[in-house]
Amino acid sequence: MPRLVTCVLSFKQAYSMDDESNRCPPLQNDDNGLTPQYSPDAAPEAHFDRFIHLVSQVFNVPIAFISLFDENSQRLKSSVGMEGREISREFSFCIHALEHGYMEVSDTLESDLFKRHRAVISYPYIRFYAGVVLRDPNRKAIGTLCLSDIQPRALNEVERSWLLAFGNIVEEQINIKTQILEMRHQASRINQRDARTGLPDETLLGETLDNLVQLAETESYHLVVLHLRINNLDEISRLHGRKYRNAILKCLADRLIAPDIGILTAGNIDIDRFGAVVSIYSLRDLFGVIKPIINKLNAPIDLDGHTVRPKIDVGVSVSPSDGINPDDLLERARTALKAPKTYENIHVFTHRTEESALRRHEVEQRLEAALSGNKLQQHYQPLVSADGSGVVGFEALARWQDNKLGAISPGEFVPIAEKNARLSRLLTDWSLELVCQKAFHWPLKLSDPSLKIGVNIPANQFYQPNFVEQVLRTLGEHNLAPQRLTLELTEESLLTDIDRAISTMDKLRNSGISLALDDFGTGYSSLNYLKRLPVDVLKIDKSFIDDLPHDEKAINLVSGIIRIAHGLGLTVVAEGVEYQTQQTLLEKLGCDVLQGYLFSRPVDADKALNFLEAWSQGSHPAAM
């Protein structure tokens, strides 16, 4: 991140703060030449006060000030530790800095020039000084930005460059009237902060973004606007209450403004959403800058012994390519979240995104009517023993053919449903109901082995307080044994509250229901949690199977997963098997069950029954 940009960020954040408790106390009246002489020209200005307060915090010094010189005195325009003071030139340290452009004295008692200075041998006992000269548009020295401490110290190269950059900013603010007016306007909005997090609200964030856009145009870099959505905040609130919800929000806010995350400014834009701004010089750096931010925000949070993992998506717009108006950039970052992911949890705005957002809205509106009117279909994909000896079960998968929109992929409508609590419940109820109806008629005769039917369960349903009771009630209504049902869960869906998830899983298993960990290997840290999760089945994601049997690394990886799973007593299913060579290898590696187009695509109930009949009669049908 450009140093000047980071300095400007801190400046913008600083003059929207109003924490008087952090201010260093002013110097007291003394007879050492620092007696205050107030002048109308020395009246403090809000944005300079906040800026100098920031400088004192950044460098951890008790005294920091911006001063201007006239023929007789040094007037303090804004200060911490010396507020409202006018110093005679006779007692000024800064008068010496004017001769050099920059002056630093690590220990005044070691300096022949300063060791007998009045401000060194008496109050405030200055031992360290650093000052950078401020100049007018004609490059004439007009004042200084200074730091002082009562302890000797020395700035390192980085700190010195920061002080010079801060000096450049002060110089610009003094010389550009329009910027001063803008800073005063923004300083009047200091109370627009979220009570839970302390971050600026959307209005104040937009005003800060406006200033950052102007500076980015001057410095020729890009601004990246992030719209961060906490997908599981409702689950956290439902599980733990408002206190935990607010604690999560505060923790995430603190992470956003941490110095190491590289964010220029951040704000609250809704109860479950944050806005943030970062800078990049090249669009090629976009994902490299954003991904570490997402990783940090998604890291586990410990709250009173409960490990909670936020799940955050981010919408992205970029200035100037997506606009330079703050409202447009914020809205386009929001709109980007409605489009498919570009990379992991990152959604990047394009003008096609707006079209995608409109379609998403239409799908969401029509999906509820389709579920209520039983317009969706349930398809089934068989799970076959790795040696081909028999069919052990089916996975139920939803399909939707809409009269207006045509065939809508589950990859499109299922994520939409999962982000809407009502649609998610309707889809889950519909899936369980239909599976219980069909499973009761399978196997074909009593002597046949039991077939398990797998149903995918979204996270927000799994954490419902009455979820276990709901599932058992549905089974009971259809007189279907719990042993016939497998609930398929993704690792991501279990990590909102791992302890609560394990408790719910134990209840389900104790009732006889099997649990499968779906899409294994695509989660955040699968191996860390696998030994804790009470699951029966591990399903290896298709992405690991695709490279078999030709990729040696893929073979070793799949072999290792199978050995680990067997060591934990789990049945292993390989997803996405398409070739006979993959079946042969997976059987050799010890995989238990296979699923994929090699045997059958997902088909309707009648075709699934035909497949089962043919297989039970010893003939392996061609892939459907």
C-alpha angles and dihedrals in degrees: 000000000000111000093224090052091051090050091049090050091055090047092053092047092045098058092051090057124095106182105140091172089072095055117112112240116260122249113270123237111278139165095246098099096274096101107141120253107182118211129185089237091056095058109135121251119214099232094047090049090054093044094053090045087057092049091053090051095046093052095031095230128146093221128047129150149165112226137185125202132221128174095283110024151019110243120202109227092185133351151167113220094010104049118175095002131147116201125199115238088242092068098036123119090189095063086075092050090058089068094056109031090233130030132182128181112188095189120010092197088063093051120090089206097053110021091095095038114132092236090052102049094038137027124354088024096210114203100165131040135174124173135175121199122242118212136197122235089276090056093249114148109250105162149327145258105219143185126198135180136182089226126066114251142147131227117234122225094268093048090048091053089050092053091050090049091050088051090054090053093050090049091053092048093051094047103041112068096189092056091049090054090050092050091050090051092052093045087061089064096060094120094060096102133127111254094217099049107017090232123133117267122244094272094053091042089054092052092050090047090053090058092045091052091054092049091046090055090052094047095039101234134121126256117215115206115204126201105196118197123192102216098191102041091111090053091049091049092047093048099042109014135241094304092062092042092055091045090054091049092050092048092051091047090052090050091051094056097039111125094236097056095071100227117151096204138345138192146173113261099170140353092275100025139078131190123213140172130214132173131231132177095208131033087224087072093057101103094034090059098041101043096064088051091053092046091053094047092047094051115119119273121210114216117178092325095317115115108216123184117200117219110214132181122190131211115205136205125173130213130251096011093055094036141286099240110102094220091052093048093048092047093047091050087052091047091050089067089067092061128078117281115271096197126000105305095348122107115190121203120240127162087255086061089073090057090048090051091054091050091047090054091050092048090050092050094048096042095069091053090047092052094045091048094045091241095144123088130220116225126189132214117197125237110215131195110257091241090051093243097131153335111271100182150318136254114224115224128183122236129188131196109183122199093225105027098035122215110001116198118234085230085068106037101034095062089047090052093046092057092053113068095208095046091045091054093046092049093048093047091048093049095048093045094051095043091053091050094052099037092058089069094050132113099049097231136012093254092059118096117261116268121218119217117208123214125189113232121201118225098245090058095045090059095050109121093234098038097114092048091048093054094046091048091053091049091049094050089058096038090237119152113242088231088071094063129080119187113207116211131179120228089238091059091054099051101072087087111355094189094052090045092054091049091053092045091052090054091051094048092046087056090056099257117136122228126211127194103221129206091014113196097033096082130096099265110347100174093052092061103028094086091052100047115091096224131145101200134041117201114201110220118249091242089071093047097049094077095051133144099009103050113077093199091052090050092052092046095050091044090053093049091051092050093048092048093048089048087059092048096252131145111236124220122188112212126208099026107170108158136057090231089059091052092050093050095044091051089051091050090054100253110162106207136019131205128183151086091301086079105021145327116236105287136180122273096266094052091044089054090049089051091051093048093050092048093048089053091057099256116116107216121221114264111283 
